[in-house]
Amino acid sequence: MLFDGYDMVIYGSLLPHLMNDWQLSAQQAGFLGSASLIGMMIGAVTLTIAADKFGRKRIVLFCTTLFSLAVLSNCFADNPTNFFICRLFTGIGLGGAIPTMVTIIKEMAPSDYRNRLINFMLAMYGVGAILSGLAGLFLIPVLGWQAVFILGGLSILLLPLLYKTFPESVRYLVQKNLQHEVIQALKKLNPNHQHQEGMLYINEGIGSEQKTSLLNLFNHGRAFQTILIWLCFAMIMLMVYGVNTWLPKLMNIAGYSLGASITFLVVLNIGNIFGTMLFGALADKWGVKSTLILGLLICACAIAALGLHPPMLLLHTLLLIAGGVMFGSLSVAHALAADFYPTSIRSTGIGFAAAMGRFGAIGGPLLGGLILSMQLPFELNFIVFAIPGVIGALVIGLFNIKMKAIE
């Protein structure tokens, strides 16, 4: 997750340099920024279905390999086309990894701490985002923009550690009736576990949903709830990727130096870390629906207020709040999807929610390029990015959290 946050946010730091080096228009820069997001949508659809069929661990290892090699390849991109292709494959790897990791935590974590553990893992996105801002400040001026991708590609070094320590979901093993692997996993988790000869481990109630199927996202009364989850993801991701991509450029236009504008991105993602962990605890205490609605409304207000040219102290406070509630809401949305779908389609459910959300994520950089080309009054730029927060809150207000997906 740390390398995901680093790689997804680094484009905001690179954007002014790429626009200058390659003479990109605002619309071209927005399209280039959407490359990794298009890839994430592809990866979330294809690789998460594979995770429900072939295992969570295998897909995480494959995805880590893919996005690490793609990030390193970006060092050699000498034109927008090559850059786009590298970013596309980076996104495919990340798009498959994140929902699969959420699935594993959902299926392995104690229920009383599940949401906060999911959010703690997702909070590492903010740590990576901060590192990307620091890399933009200190590496690019000295070594050029290519250097930041060498740092991002170090994720390839994680593979031996992941292979040795990353667990396979016990629920997945039971659902696939891999009894020997279940026994090994339980003994690894609890060395005192005693297995009686002839004992079988079963997951009660999976019944007709033993087979992974996209249609199961809409069966058993799930259709309306699934659509609401997709809309919620799309609105949140539009804000997340739109603001992260265009914040430095918009603040630069407002009169702040480029260095200060990138610093604002760092402050935004400091809020991300603390907000994401806080929202996990709130979701365990208040429930995911109430936490999500509150977060989205606060997020809309904070983003809109950024366009009012507040004093520097208030500006930094608003950035901390906006980053905290924006990313905290996205993390809780993942927890909501993980809680809603049963084991047999959980990776598919979370993956497709993330994939549909990528339409919003792709729209974020494109929307920023559009409103920048329209030369709107400065404050309207942030109001446009705030509107999806209000829409997302209304969507979740319609979600029936009491309706449990059939396990």
C-alpha positions in Angstrom: 0.0 0.0 0.0 2.9 2.3 0.7 4.2 1.9 -2.8 0.7 2.2 -4.2 0.3 5.6 -2.5 3.8 6.7 -3.7 3.1 5.7 -7.3 -0.4 7.1 -7.6 0.4 10.5 -6.1 3.8 11.0 -7.8 2.1 12.2 -11.0 0.9 15.3 -9.3 4.5 16.2 -8.4 5.7 15.4 -12.0 2.9 17.2 -13.8 4.4 20.7 -14.0 7.7 19.3 -15.2 6.1 17.0 -17.8 3.9 19.8 -19.2 7.0 21.9 -19.6 9.3 19.2 -21.0 6.8 17.7 -23.5 4.8 20.8 -24.1 1.6 19.2 -23.0 -1.8 20.9 -23.0 -4.0 20.7 -19.9 -6.2 18.2 -21.6 -3.2 16.0 -22.7 -1.8 16.1 -19.2 -5.2 15.1 -17.7 -5.4 12.2 -20.2 -1.8 11.1 -19.3 -2.7 11.2 -15.6 -5.6 8.9 -16.2 -3.4 6.1 -17.7 -2.7 4.3 -14.4 -6.3 4.7 -13.4 -7.5 3.0 -16.6 -5.1 0.3 -15.8 -6.4 0.0 -12.2 -9.9 -0.5 -13.5 -8.7 -3.3 -15.8 -6.7 -4.9 -13.0 -9.6 -4.6 -10.5 -12.0 -6.4 -12.9 -9.7 -9.2 -14.2 -7.3 -10.0 -11.4 -9.8 -9.9 -8.5 -11.9 -12.5 -10.3 -8.7 -14.5 -10.7 -8.2 -14.1 -6.9 -11.5 -15.7 -6.2 -10.6 -18.6 -8.5 -6.9 -19.2 -7.9 -6.2 -17.7 -4.5 -5.5 -14.4 -2.9 -1.8 -14.8 -2.3 -0.9 -15.8 -5.8 -2.6 -12.7 -7.2 -0.9 -10.4 -4.7 2.5 -11.8 -5.7 1.8 -11.5 -9.4 0.4 -7.9 -9.1 3.4 -6.8 -7.1 5.8 -8.1 -9.8 3.8 -6.5 -12.5 3.5 -3.0 -11.1 7.1 -3.0 -9.8 8.5 -3.7 -13.3 6.1 -1.2 -14.9 7.2 1.5 -12.5 10.9 0.9 -13.3 10.1 1.0 -17.0 8.8 4.5 -16.6 12.5 5.6 -16.1 13.1 5.0 -19.8 9.9 6.6 -21.2 11.0 9.4 -23.5 7.7 10.4 -24.9 4.0 10.6 -23.8 3.0 7.4 -25.6 5.6 5.2 -23.8 4.9 7.0 -20.5 1.2 6.2 -21.0 1.9 2.5 -21.6 4.1 2.1 -18.5 1.5 3.9 -16.3 -1.2 1.6 -17.7 0.6 -1.6 -16.7 1.4 0.0 -13.3 -2.3 0.5 -12.8 -3.2 -3.0 -13.8 -0.9 -4.4 -11.1 -2.1 -2.1 -8.4 -5.7 -2.5 -9.4 -5.6 -6.2 -8.7 -3.5 -6.0 -5.6 -5.5 -3.6 -3.4 -9.0 -5.2 -3.4 -7.3 -8.6 -2.9 -5.4 -7.4 0.2 -8.6 -5.9 1.6 -10.3 -9.3 1.1 -7.6 -11.1 3.0 -7.9 -8.8 6.0 -11.7 -9.1 5.9 -11.4 -12.9 6.0 -8.6 -13.2 8.5 -9.1 -10.3 11.0 -11.1 -10.5 14.3 -14.5 -9.0 13.7 -14.1 -6.4 16.5 -11.1 -4.9 14.8 -11.7 -5.6 11.2 -12.6 -2.2 9.9 -9.7 -0.5 11.7 -7.2 -3.1 10.5 -8.4 -2.6 6.9 -8.1 1.2 7.3 -4.7 0.8 9.0 -3.4 -1.1 6.0 -5.0 1.5 3.6 -3.5 4.3 5.6 -0.1 3.3 4.3 -1.2 4.8 1.0 -0.8 8.2 2.7 2.8 7.4 3.9 3.7 6.6 0.3 2.0 9.7 -0.9 4.0 11.8 1.5 7.2 10.1 0.3 6.2 11.0 -3.3 5.8 14.6 -2.4 9.2 14.7 -0.7 10.7 12.9 -3.7 9.1 15.6 -5.9 10.6 18.4 -3.8 14.2 17.0 -3.4 14.9 14.4 -6.1 13.4 16.0 -9.2 15.4 19.3 -9.0 18.7 17.3 -8.6 18.2 14.1 -10.6 15.3 14.8 -12.9 11.8 13.4 -12.9 12.9 9.9 -13.9 14.6 9.4 -10.6 11.3 9.1 -8.7 10.4 6.0 -10.6 13.6 4.2 -9.5 12.6 4.8 -5.9 9.1 3.5 -6.7 10.4 0.4 -8.4 12.1 -0.8 -5.1 8.8 -2.6 -4.4 10.3 -5.5 -6.4 12.5 -6.2 -3.4 9.4 -7.1 -1.3 8.7 -10.2 -3.3 10.8 -12.7 -1.2 9.2 -11.3 2.0 5.7 -11.5 0.6 6.2 -15.1 -0.7 7.5 -16.2 2.7 5.1 -14.4 5.1 1.9 -13.5 3.2 -1.0 -15.7 4.3 -3.6 -17.4 2.2 -7.1 -16.7 3.4 -8.4 -19.7 5.5 -12.0 -18.9 4.3 -10.8 -19.2 0.7 -9.1 -22.5 1.4 -12.2 -23.9 3.2 -14.5 -22.6 0.4 -12.2 -24.5 -2.2 -12.2 -27.5 0.1 -8.4 -27.6 0.3 -8.4 -29.5 3.6 -4.7 -30.1 3.9 -3.9 -26.5 3.3 -6.5 -25.4 5.8 -4.8 -27.6 8.5 -1.4 -26.2 7.7 -2.7 -22.6 7.8 -4.5 -23.1 11.1 -1.4 -24.7 12.7 0.7 -21.8 11.4 -1.7 -19.3 13.0 -2.0 -21.3 16.2 0.7 -23.9 16.9 -1.5 -25.4 19.6 -4.3 -26.1 17.2 -5.3 -29.8 17.4 -6.8 -31.4 14.3 -8.7 -34.6 14.9 -8.4 -37.3 12.3 -11.3 -37.3 9.8 -12.4 -33.8 10.8 -13.5 -31.6 7.9 -13.6 -27.8 7.9 -16.6 -26.3 6.2 -18.0 -22.8 5.5 -21.7 -23.1 6.3 -24.2 -21.5 4.0 -22.2 -20.8 0.9 -24.5 -23.3 -1.0 -25.3 -22.2 -4.5 -22.6 -19.4 -4.4 -19.7 -21.9 -4.3 -19.0 -20.8 -7.9 -17.5 -17.4 -8.6 -19.7 -15.4 -10.9 -20.2 -11.8 -11.7 -23.9 -12.4 -11.8 -23.8 -13.2 -8.1 -23.1 -9.5 -7.4 -26.7 -8.9 -8.5 -28.4 -12.1 -7.2 -30.3 -12.5 -3.9 -31.5 -8.9 -3.8 -28.0 -7.4 -4.2 -28.4 -5.5 -7.4 -29.5 -2.1 -6.0 -27.0 -2.2 -3.2 -24.2 -3.1 -5.6 -25.0 -0.1 -7.8 -25.0 2.2 -4.8 -21.6 0.8 -3.7 -20.3 1.4 -7.3 -21.6 5.0 -7.3 -20.1 5.7 -3.9 -16.6 4.5 -5.0 -16.8 6.6 -8.2 -17.7 9.8 -6.3 -14.9 9.3 -3.7 -12.3 8.4 -6.3 -13.2 11.4 -8.5 -12.3 13.6 -5.5 -9.2 11.7 -4.5 -7.5 11.5 -7.8 -8.8 14.8 -9.1 -7.4 16.7 -6.1 -4.2 14.8 -5.8 -3.4 15.3 -9.5 -4.3 19.0 -9.8 -3.7 20.5 -6.4 -0.1 21.6 -7.0 -1.0 23.1 -10.4 -4.1 24.9 -9.1 -2.2 26.3 -6.1 0.6 27.4 -8.4 -1.9 29.2 -10.6 -3.3 30.9 -7.4 0.1 32.5 -6.9 1.9 30.0 -4.6 5.4 28.8 -5.6 5.8 25.3 -7.2 7.7 24.1 -4.1 4.9 25.4 -1.8 2.2 23.8 -4.0 3.9 20.4 -3.8 4.1 20.9 0.0 0.4 21.3 0.1 0.1 17.8 -1.5 2.3 16.5 1.4 0.0 18.1 4.0 -3.0 16.7 2.3 -1.6 13.2 2.6 -0.5 13.6 6.2 -4.2 14.1 6.9 -4.8 10.9 4.9 -2.7 8.8 7.3 -4.4 10.0 10.5 -7.9 10.3 9.0 -7.8 6.8 7.5 -6.9 5.2 10.9 -9.4 7.3 12.8 -12.2 6.4 10.4 -11.5 2.7 10.8 -12.0 3.1 14.6 -15.2 5.2 14.0 -16.6 2.6 11.6 -16.1 -0.1 14.2 -17.9 2.0 16.8 -20.6 3.9 14.8 -21.0 1.6 11.8 -19.8 2.1 8.2 -22.8 3.9 6.9 -22.9 6.7 9.5 -19.2 7.2 9.3 -19.2 7.3 5.5 -22.0 9.9 5.3 -20.4 12.1 7.9 -17.0 11.8 6.2 -18.2 12.7 2.7 -20.1 15.8 3.9 -17.1 17.1 5.8 -14.9 16.3 2.8 -17.1 18.4 0.5 -17.0 21.4 2.8 -13.3 21.2 3.3 -12.4 21.0 -0.4 -14.8 23.8 -1.3 -13.2 26.0 1.3 -9.8 25.6 -0.3 -10.8 27.9 -3.1 -11.5 30.8 -0.7 -7.8 31.9 -0.3 -7.8 31.3 3.4 -4.8 32.3 5.6 -1.9 29.9 5.5 -2.6 28.3 8.9 -6.3 27.8 8.0 -5.3 26.5 4.5 -3.0 23.8 6.0 -5.8 22.9 8.5 -8.3 22.5 5.7 -5.8 20.4 3.7 -5.3 18.1 6.7 -9.1 17.8 7.2 -9.8 17.2 3.5 -7.1 14.6 3.2 -8.2 12.8 6.4 -11.9 12.6 5.5 -11.4 12.0 1.8 -9.1 9.0 2.2 -10.8 7.9 5.4 -14.1 7.7 3.5 -12.5 5.7 0.7 -11.1 3.2 3.2 -14.5 2.8 4.9 -16.1 2.3 1.5 -13.7 -0.7 1.0 -14.7 -2.0 4.4 -18.4 -1.6 3.5 -17.9 -3.7 0.3 -15.9 -6.3 2.1 -18.6 -6.7 4.7 -21.4 -6.9 2.2 -20.2 -9.6 -0.1 -19.8 -13.3 0.9 -16.5 -15.3 0.7 -17.1 -16.9 -2.7 -17.4 -13.5 -4.5 -15.7 -11.1 -2.0 -12.6 -10.3 -4.1 -14.9 -10.0 -7.2 -17.3 -7.7 -5.3 -14.6 -5.4 -3.9 -12.7 -5.5 -7.2 -15.7 -4.5 -9.3 -16.5 -1.8 -6.8 -13.0 -0.5 -7.2 -13.2 -0.9 -11.0 -16.4 1.1 -11.3 -14.9 3.6 -9.0 -12.1 4.0 -11.5 -14.5 5.7 -13.8 -14.6 8.5 -11.2 -10.8 8.2 -10.7 -10.2 8.5 -14.5 -12.6 11.4 -14.6 -10.7 13.3 -11.8 -7.6 14.2 -13.9 -9.8 14.7 -17.0 -12.2 17.0 -15.1 -9.3 19.0 -13.7 -7.9 19.5 -17.2 -11.3 20.6 -18.5 -12.0 23.1 -15.7 -8.5 24.5 -16.0 -8.9 25.0 -19.8 -12.2 26.8 -19.1 -10.4 29.4 -16.9 -13.1 29.4 -14.3 -12.8 31.7 -11.2 -10.4 30.1 -8.8 -12.9 29.2 -6.1 -15.2 27.4 -8.6 -12.4 24.9 -9.4 -12.6 23.5 -5.9 -16.4 23.7 -5.7 -16.5 21.4 -8.7 -14.3 18.8 -6.9 -16.5 19.1 -3.8 -19.8 18.3 -5.4 -19.1 14.5 -5.7 -18.8 14.4 -1.9 -22.4 15.5 -1.5 -23.6 13.1 -4.2 -21.7 10.2 -2.5 -23.3 11.0 0.9 -26.8 10.9 -0.7 -26.0 7.6 -2.4 -24.9 6.0 0.9 -28.0 7.4 2.6 -30.0 5.0 0.3 -27.8 2.0 1.2 -29.5 -0.7 3.3 -26.7 -1.7 5.7 -29.0 -4.0 7.5 -29.4 -6.2 4.4 -26.8 -9.0 4.8 -25.4 -10.7 1.8 -25.9 -14.4 1.9 -22.8 -16.1 3.2 
